[in-house]
Amino acid sequence: MNPVARVEKQVEVALDDLVVTGTLQTKNRMDLDSLVNPACESQQLDRDIRPRKFTRLVIDAIAWEI
């Protein structure tokens, strides 16, 4: 299993566990794609940030962490 699929499965299992323990209500559960890429953020990104500017922001963020 590739690393991304493995981590996605771990997140799904963790969400299942939260539902079982009652910490997360089934009606409030979101799928992994919605958690990682919320619609409001993707719409904002598409409208306000060009790919080149986005790349620059990522590079700056990485440099900040180093």
C-alpha positions as CSV (number, residue, x, y, z in Angstrom):
1,M,0.0,0.0,0.0
2,N,1.4,3.4,-0.9
3,P,2.1,5.9,1.9
4,V,-0.7,8.3,1.0
5,A,-3.3,5.5,0.9
6,R,-2.0,4.2,4.2
7,V,-2.4,7.6,5.9
8,E,-5.8,8.1,4.3
9,K,-6.9,4.8,5.8
10,Q,-5.5,5.7,9.2
11,V,-7.5,9.0,9.1
12,E,-10.7,7.1,8.2
13,V,-10.1,4.6,11.1
14,A,-9.5,7.5,13.5
15,L,-12.8,9.2,12.4
16,D,-14.6,5.9,12.8
17,D,-13.2,5.6,16.3
18,L,-14.4,9.1,17.1
19,V,-17.9,8.2,16.0
20,V,-17.9,5.0,18.0
21,T,-16.8,6.8,21.2
22,G,-19.4,9.5,20.6
23,T,-16.8,12.3,20.3
24,L,-17.9,12.9,16.7
25,Q,-21.6,12.6,15.7
26,T,-22.2,10.7,12.5
27,K,-24.2,13.6,11.0
28,N,-21.1,15.9,11.5
29,R,-18.6,13.6,10.0
30,M,-16.9,14.9,6.8
31,D,-15.1,12.8,4.2
32,L,-11.3,13.1,3.9
33,D,-11.4,15.3,0.8
34,S,-13.7,17.8,2.5
35,L,-11.4,17.9,5.5
36,V,-8.3,18.5,3.4
37,N,-9.8,20.7,0.8
38,P,-12.7,22.7,2.2
39,A,-14.9,24.2,-0.5
40,C,-14.6,27.8,0.9
41,E,-10.8,27.6,0.7
42,S,-10.6,26.1,-2.8
43,Q,-13.0,28.7,-4.2
44,Q,-11.0,31.5,-2.5
45,L,-7.8,30.1,-3.8
46,D,-9.1,29.8,-7.4
47,R,-10.3,33.3,-7.4
48,D,-7.6,35.2,-5.5
49,I,-4.3,33.4,-5.9
50,R,-2.6,32.7,-9.2
51,P,-0.4,29.5,-9.4
52,R,2.8,31.5,-9.5
53,K,1.8,33.5,-6.4
54,F,0.7,30.3,-4.6
55,T,4.1,28.7,-5.3
56,R,5.9,31.7,-3.9
57,L,3.7,31.6,-0.8
58,V,4.6,27.9,-0.3
59,I,8.3,28.5,-0.8
60,D,8.2,31.4,1.7
61,A,6.4,29.3,4.2
62,I,9.0,26.5,3.9
63,A,11.8,29.0,4.2
64,W,10.2,30.4,7.4
65,E,10.2,27.0,9.0
66,I,13.9,26.3,8.3
